[in-house]
């Protein structure tokens, strides 16, 4: 895969702390798996549906994939589809923007139009 931009959903408080420290280490499930789980643009809706039931608010980090070098690997995951995985910490400088997502009136997620 050669997507120039990848995406990471995260707890807003954890991502905020990463902004102060300069790097994001992932959350408990990432640390258990040994990599930071990310998504390509076309995978965002499926990732929200699969992993964020019962969550009311989530941060979406837009990441410059080229800034990650060899720490970015595309590997088979859900349904055999290739997903971007970051091995090691995500340097906060590689994050191009962060969006805070909230559920809409129907209980669904609305992604920012500029993505």
Number of C-alpha atoms within 10 A of each C-alpha: 10 8 11 11 17 23 23 21 24 20 15 18 11 14 23 15 12 17 15 10 11 13 18 21 18 24 15 10 11 16 14 10 10 14 22 23 21 24 21 17 13 8 15 18 14 12 16 15 11 10 10 14 9 7 11 13 15 20 19 21 22 21 23 17 20 14 16 18 9 10 14 20 16 15 13 12 12 11 6 8 10 16 18 23 22 22 19 17 15 22 17 17 14 16 21 11 12 17 14 15 17 16 14 10 7 6 10 14 18 11 15 10 5 4 8
